[in-house]
Amino acid sequence: MNAVLLSLHVLAAIVAIGPICVATSMFPAEARRALDGRNENAATRLAVLGRISRVYAALGIAVPVLGMMTAASMGVLSQAWLIVSMGLTLVAALVLAFVVLPRQQSLLAEVTAQSETGSGAGVGVRQKIGRLAMATGVFNLLWAAVTVLMIVRPGSTTGV
């Protein structure tokens, strides 16, 4: 049963978290292109990236759920590497839910309004894009740290 749960957990992480990391990372650059008018369908692509981020964020809930089930079945819920990983996963989820996704929606609305009116982007919009890029980087670094902890498992009694 452990092997099945672990396999489902890893598959969910690859299938759900991977697209979130890619889509959120592409969003700021695509927003810049949309504002610069370098691509006539950049606003549409921006909307698609935002939707990918939201849909896969919802699917990503399976990752910690399956992870907790796996850890419980392996009897490692109290190990430090797992507790730290769960904490980092929670922080990553909070950054995604309360920083990245809302900023994406806000920027999408501003880019759409700008493309409809033909007005240029102000400095404030470019600063918002920079802050989104930073938050996205933090989100991705948190997931990288979780991945390393899941592989290395420092102090684990189960071996690697």
Backbone as CSV, one residue per row, in Angstrom:
resi,resn,N_x,N_y,N_z,CA_x,CA_y,CA_z,C_x,C_y,C_z
1,MET,0.817,-1.198,0.000,0.000,0.000,0.000,0.856,1.255,0.000
2,ASN,2.015,1.196,0.719,2.915,2.342,0.760,3.384,2.733,-0.638
3,ALA,3.717,1.733,-1.438,4.215,2.001,-2.792,3.140,2.658,-3.647
4,VAL,1.911,2.226,-3.500,0.810,2.809,-4.274,0.586,4.265,-3.863
5,LEU,0.524,4.509,-2.562,0.318,5.876,-2.080,1.473,6.795,-2.485
6,LEU,2.689,6.293,-2.349,3.849,7.101,-2.721,3.843,7.396,-4.221
7,SER,3.495,6.403,-5.017,3.409,6.618,-6.467,2.351,7.657,-6.823
8,LEU,1.198,7.582,-6.188,0.138,8.567,-6.439,0.559,9.967,-5.995
9,HIS,1.243,10.032,-4.857,1.725,11.318,-4.346,2.725,11.947,-5.329
10,VAL,3.679,11.176,-5.804,4.686,11.687,-6.740,4.035,12.061,-8.068
11,LEU,3.141,11.239,-8.562,2.438,11.570,-9.815,1.617,12.849,-9.673
12,ALA,0.935,12.998,-8.554,0.151,14.216,-8.338,1.064,15.437,-8.290
13,ALA,2.222,15.295,-7.660,3.164,16.416,-7.593,3.652,16.795,-8.988
14,ILE,3.974,15.814,-9.791,4.466,16.091,-11.142,3.363,16.694,-12.007
15,VAL,2.197,16.078,-11.987,1.100,16.506,-12.858,0.476,17.826,-12.419
16,ALA,0.405,18.089,-11.127,-0.265,19.305,-10.652,0.701,20.453,-10.383
17,ILE,1.766,20.204,-9.658,2.656,21.290,-9.256,3.528,21.752,-10.418
18,GLY,3.964,20.847,-11.248,4.784,21.221,-12.406,4.118,22.283,-13.283
19,PRO,2.875,22.061,-13.734,2.218,23.082,-14.556,2.000,24.410,-13.828
20,ILE,1.752,24.361,-12.524,1.583,25.615,-11.775,2.891,26.400,-11.809
21,CYS,3.997,25.724,-11.543,5.296,26.400,-11.535,5.614,26.999,-12.904
22,VAL,5.340,26.263,-13.954,5.631,26.759,-15.303,4.705,27.919,-15.667
23,ALA,3.407,27.751,-15.466,2.452,28.791,-15.857,2.655,30.075,-15.065
24,THR,2.886,29.944,-13.759,3.092,31.155,-12.963,4.400,31.841,-13.339
25,SER,5.410,31.071,-13.726,6.682,31.665,-14.136,6.576,32.373,-15.480
26,MET,5.749,31.860,-16.368,5.580,32.468,-17.689,4.716,33.724,-17.649
27,PHE,3.849,33.824,-16.651,2.865,34.909,-16.594,3.495,36.307,-16.610
28,PRO,4.493,36.612,-15.756,5.040,37.976,-15.770,5.645,38.380,-17.121
29,ALA,6.379,37.485,-17.741,6.969,37.811,-19.049,5.885,38.036,-20.094
30,GLU,4.867,37.227,-20.047,3.763,37.391,-21.001,3.014,38.694,-20.730
31,ALA,2.898,39.083,-19.470,2.249,40.362,-19.128,3.062,41.528,-19.682
32,ARG,4.379,41.438,-19.586,5.230,42.498,-20.162,5.036,42.596,-21.671
33,ARG,5.000,41.440,-22.342,4.786,41.439,-23.791,3.432,42.036,-24.144
34,ALA,2.425,41.701,-23.361,1.081,42.230,-23.622,1.063,43.745,-23.465
35,LEU,1.729,44.247,-22.439,1.753,45.695,-22.210,2.550,46.434,-23.272
36,ASP,3.599,45.805,-23.765,4.428,46.440,-24.781,3.804,46.356,-26.170
37,GLY,2.752,45.569,-26.295,2.101,45.401,-27.589,2.944,44.605,-28.566
38,ARG,3.887,43.826,-28.056,4.762,43.037,-28.927,4.076,41.811,-29.495
39,ASN,2.936,41.475,-28.958,2.233,40.292,-29.445,0.738,40.575,-29.340
40,GLU,0.052,40.500,-30.464,-1.365,40.858,-30.469,-2.254,39.909,-29.679
41,ASN,-1.825,38.684,-29.475,-2.656,37.755,-28.699,-2.055,37.462,-27.321
42,ALA,-1.181,38.335,-26.837,-0.555,38.124,-25.529,-1.592,38.158,-24.402
43,ALA,-2.606,39.024,-24.514,-3.636,39.087,-23.470,-4.405,37.766,-23.395
44,THR,-4.646,37.145,-24.529,-5.334,35.854,-24.548,-4.454,34.790,-23.910
45,ARG,-3.180,34.795,-24.241,-2.264,33.823,-23.642,-2.124,34.060,-22.152
46,LEU,-2.176,35.311,-21.752,-2.129,35.652,-20.333,-3.332,35.057,-19.601
47,ALA,-4.499,35.149,-20.210,-5.709,34.575,-19.616,-5.581,33.055,-19.490
48,VAL,-4.992,32.415,-20.489,-4.810,30.962,-20.446,-3.839,30.580,-19.328
49,LEU,-2.751,31.326,-19.195,-1.790,31.038,-18.118,-2.431,31.218,-16.748
50,GLY,-3.252,32.240,-16.602,-3.968,32.442,-15.346,-4.916,31.296,-15.042
51,ARG,-5.604,30.845,-16.073,-6.543,29.722,-15.868,-5.798,28.438,-15.513
52,ILE,-4.686,28.182,-16.191,-3.878,27.005,-15.853,-3.451,27.070,-14.390
53,SER,-3.001,28.238,-13.967,-2.561,28.403,-12.579,-3.683,28.092,-11.603
54,ARG,-4.885,28.608,-11.877,-6.015,28.399,-10.961,-6.485,26.947,-10.957
55,VAL,-6.632,26.353,-12.129,-7.145,24.982,-12.216,-6.173,23.998,-11.571
56,TYR,-4.895,24.134,-11.896,-3.927,23.203,-11.328,-3.679,23.458,-9.849
57,ALA,-3.906,24.681,-9.396,-3.822,24.941,-7.955,-4.888,24.129,-7.222
58,ALA,-6.079,24.070,-7.802,-7.143,23.267,-7.189,-6.782,21.784,-7.215
59,LEU,-6.230,21.323,-8.326,-5.817,19.922,-8.414,-4.638,19.628,-7.484
60,GLY,-3.817,20.640,-7.235,-2.632,20.479,-6.401,-2.930,20.140,-4.957
61,ILE,-4.157,20.320,-4.543,-4.539,19.954,-3.176,-4.314,18.459,-2.946
62,ALA,-4.373,17.685,-4.014,-4.147,16.242,-3.904,-2.734,15.918,-3.425
63,VAL,-1.778,16.785,-3.713,-0.380,16.492,-3.359,-0.189,16.386,-1.842
64,PRO,-0.547,17.409,-1.059,-0.364,17.239,0.390,-1.294,16.194,1.002
65,VAL,-2.485,16.040,0.440,-3.408,15.021,0.969,-2.799,13.630,0.796
66,LEU,-2.334,13.338,-0.415,-1.701,12.036,-0.655,-0.393,11.903,0.123
67,GLY,0.313,13.019,0.272,1.551,12.991,1.048,1.306,12.640,2.506
68,MET,0.269,13.232,3.084,-0.076,12.924,4.484,-0.495,11.460,4.617
69,MET,-1.266,10.971,3.657,-1.684,9.566,3.697,-0.468,8.642,3.598
70,THR,0.458,8.995,2.717,1.669,8.191,2.554,2.497,8.197,3.835
71,ALA,2.701,9.401,4.387,3.496,9.520,5.613,2.861,8.754,6.768
72,ALA,1.544,8.827,6.869,0.852,8.097,7.942,1.028,6.590,7.774
73,SER,0.914,6.126,6.537,1.040,4.679,6.317,2.473,4.199,6.545
74,MET,3.453,5.096,6.358,4.859,4.736,6.579,5.296,4.994,8.012
75,GLY,4.435,5.664,8.794,4.756,5.939,10.185,5.840,6.988,10.372
76,VAL,5.888,7.986,9.487,6.937,9.008,9.571,6.378,10.413,9.815
77,LEU,5.130,10.522,10.228,4.503,11.827,10.415,5.220,12.717,11.430
78,SER,5.952,12.141,12.344,6.597,12.946,13.386,8.059,13.258,13.072
79,GLN,8.551,12.842,11.921,9.953,13.090,11.595,10.154,14.542,11.148
80,ALA,11.281,15.110,11.542,11.553,16.533,11.322,11.518,16.923,9.847
81,TRP,12.107,16.112,8.979,12.143,16.453,7.556,10.735,16.567,6.982
82,LEU,9.833,15.739,7.468,8.460,15.776,6.972,7.699,16.971,7.537
83,ILE,7.910,17.274,8.799,7.242,18.427,9.415,7.682,19.718,8.721
84,VAL,8.984,19.835,8.446,9.487,21.011,7.726,8.897,21.059,6.318
85,SER,8.836,19.915,5.659,8.257,19.859,4.316,6.791,20.278,4.314
86,MET,6.051,19.819,5.312,4.634,20.206,5.396,4.495,21.697,5.658
87,GLY,5.374,22.243,6.504,5.345,23.683,6.761,5.644,24.485,5.499
88,LEU,6.670,24.071,4.756,7.012,24.760,3.509,5.901,24.622,2.473
89,THR,5.256,23.466,2.444,4.125,23.266,1.531,2.984,24.212,1.887
90,LEU,2.722,24.371,3.168,1.683,25.305,3.603,2.034,26.731,3.202
91,VAL,3.279,27.126,3.417,3.697,28.483,3.031,3.557,28.669,1.520
92,ALA,3.982,27.661,0.743,3.855,27.745,-0.713,2.389,27.885,-1.127
93,ALA,1.516,27.121,-0.486,0.086,27.213,-0.806,-0.468,28.593,-0.469
94,LEU,-0.038,29.151,0.650,-0.499,30.489,1.036,0.014,31.556,0.072
95,VAL,1.276,31.439,-0.339,1.827,32.386,-1.319,1.047,32.294,-2.618
96,LEU,0.752,31.088,-3.053,-0.008,30.915,-4.298,-1.414,31.482,-4.164
97,ALA,-2.097,31.112,-3.096,-3.507,31.497,-2.944,-3.708,32.977,-2.649
98,PHE,-2.802,33.564,-1.868,-3.041,34.937,-1.412,-2.140,35.990,-2.046
99,VAL,-1.159,35.552,-2.822,-0.284,36.523,-3.479,-0.282,36.313,-4.992
100,VAL,0.146,35.149,-5.445,0.339,34.918,-6.877,-0.977,34.977,-7.652
101,LEU,-1.951,34.154,-7.277,-3.202,34.113,-8.044,-3.958,35.446,-8.031
102,PRO,-4.084,36.114,-6.880,-4.757,37.424,-6.920,-4.014,38.458,-7.770
103,ARG,-2.688,38.454,-7.715,-1.925,39.403,-8.535,-2.058,39.082,-10.018
104,GLN,-2.127,37.805,-10.341,-2.358,37.435,-11.735,-3.700,37.995,-12.216
105,GLN,-4.739,37.800,-11.416,-6.072,38.281,-11.792,-6.085,39.796,-11.942
106,SER,-5.439,40.493,-11.023,-5.374,41.944,-11.078,-4.651,42.412,-12.334
107,LEU,-3.527,41.809,-12.626,-2.773,42.182,-13.822,-3.530,41.833,-15.094
108,LEU,-4.199,40.705,-15.098,-4.986,40.326,-16.271,-6.061,41.365,-16.545
109,ALA,-6.727,41.832,-15.490,-7.757,42.861,-15.651,-7.148,44.154,-16.182
110,GLU,-5.994,44.537,-15.659,-5.352,45.778,-16.104,-4.866,45.673,-17.541
111,VAL,-4.285,44.541,-17.910,-3.803,44.357,-19.277,-4.970,44.328,-20.251
112,THR,-6.052,43.661,-19.868,-7.237,43.613,-20.724,-7.815,45.012,-20.911
113,ALA,-7.919,45.767,-19.834,-8.439,47.135,-19.922,-7.534,48.003,-20.781
114,GLN,-6.243,47.845,-20.623,-5.289,48.626,-21.408,-5.378,48.283,-22.887
115,SER,-5.540,46.999,-23.202,-5.627,46.611,-24.614,-6.940,47.079,-25.244
116,GLU,-7.999,47.156,-24.446,-9.284,47.630,-24.976,-9.288,49.131,-25.204
117,THR,-8.634,49.876,-24.318,-8.622,51.334,-24.442,-7.456,51.841,-25.273
118,GLY,-6.443,51.011,-25.429,-5.274,51.417,-26.193,-4.332,52.323,-25.429
119,SER,-4.578,52.489,-24.148,-3.710,53.348,-23.343,-2.443,52.595,-22.961
120,GLY,-1.403,53.336,-22.705,-0.127,52.744,-22.324,-0.115,52.317,-20.872
121,ALA,0.820,51.455,-20.553,0.941,50.964,-19.181,1.770,51.931,-18.357
122,GLY,1.328,52.179,-17.156,2.060,53.045,-16.257,3.151,52.300,-15.520
123,VAL,3.934,53.053,-14.795,5.019,52.476,-14.003,4.464,51.531,-12.948
124,GLY,3.308,51.858,-12.390,2.707,51.024,-11.357,2.413,49.620,-11.833
125,VAL,1.965,49.490,-13.074,1.669,48.160,-13.611,2.957,47.365,-13.761
126,ARG,4.003,48.007,-14.217,5.288,47.321,-14.370,5.849,46.902,-13.006
127,GLN,5.633,47.706,-11.995,6.055,47.324,-10.647,5.255,46.130,-10.144
128,LYS,3.962,46.106,-10.466,3.131,44.954,-10.073,3.635,43.676,-10.746
129,ILE,4.036,43.800,-11.998,4.571,42.630,-12.702,5.850,42.161,-12.020
130,GLY,6.700,43.086,-11.627,7.935,42.717,-10.924,7.663,42.041,-9.598
131,ARG,6.690,42.556,-8.867,6.338,41.937,-7.577,5.737,40.548,-7.785
132,LEU,4.954,40.391,-8.844,4.407,39.069,-9.158,5.532,38.107,-9.506
133,ALA,6.483,38.564,-10.296,7.616,37.705,-10.661,8.378,37.266,-9.415
134,MET,8.570,38.183,-8.466,9.261,37.849,-7.228,8.467,36.819,-6.417
135,ALA,7.165,37.039,-6.275,6.330,36.099,-5.522,6.325,34.726,-6.178
136,THR,6.308,34.710,-7.497,6.353,33.443,-8.224,7.676,32.731,-7.978
137,GLY,8.751,33.487,-7.963,10.054,32.897,-7.656,10.100,32.297,-6.265
138,VAL,9.520,32.994,-5.300,9.456,32.470,-3.929,8.646,31.177,-3.905
139,PHE,7.494,31.178,-4.572,6.657,29.978,-4.647,7.450,28.801,-5.220
140,ASN,8.150,29.047,-6.325,8.912,27.970,-6.962,10.078,27.501,-6.094
141,LEU,10.742,28.422,-5.416,11.836,28.034,-4.519,11.331,27.201,-3.342
142,LEU,10.155,27.545,-2.836,9.568,26.744,-1.757,9.330,25.317,-2.214
143,TRP,8.798,25.147,-3.431,8.565,23.802,-3.943,9.871,23.069,-4.207
144,ALA,10.896,23.799,-4.643,12.202,23.165,-4.834,12.740,22.662,-3.497
145,ALA,12.595,23.460,-2.451,13.051,23.044,-1.120,12.285,21.813,-0.642
146,VAL,10.981,21.802,-0.855,10.173,20.636,-0.464,10.635,19.401,-1.223
147,THR,10.895,19.553,-2.506,11.343,18.417,-3.318,12.665,17.865,-2.795
148,VAL,13.605,18.745,-2.484,14.896,18.301,-1.952,14.692,17.577,-0.621
149,LEU,13.872,18.136,0.250,13.616,17.473,1.539,12.975,16.103,1.346
150,MET,12.084,15.977,0.383,11.425,14.690,0.135,12.406,13.646,-0.387
151,ILE,13.430,14.100,-1.094,14.405,13.150,-1.638,15.506,12.836,-0.626
152,VAL,16.072,13.866,-0.020,17.208,13.689,0.883,16.767,13.155,2.244
153,ARG,15.642,13.633,2.751,15.065,13.229,4.038,16.113,13.210,5.150
154,PRO,16.670,14.375,5.485,17.710,14.407,6.516,17.175,13.919,7.871
155,GLY,17.908,13.015,8.468,17.526,12.468,9.768,16.484,11.369,9.685
156,SER,16.133,10.939,8.484,15.108,9.908,8.322,15.575,8.582,8.890
157,THR,14.648,7.879,9.484,14.958,6.548,9.998,14.606,5.453,8.985
158,THR,14.024,5.846,7.850,13.619,4.856,6.849,14.653,4.654,5.765
159,GLY,15.723,5.451,5.757,16.748,5.330,4.719,16.278,5.984,3.428
160,VAL,17.205,6.124,2.491,16.867,6.792,1.221,16.628,5.766,0.157
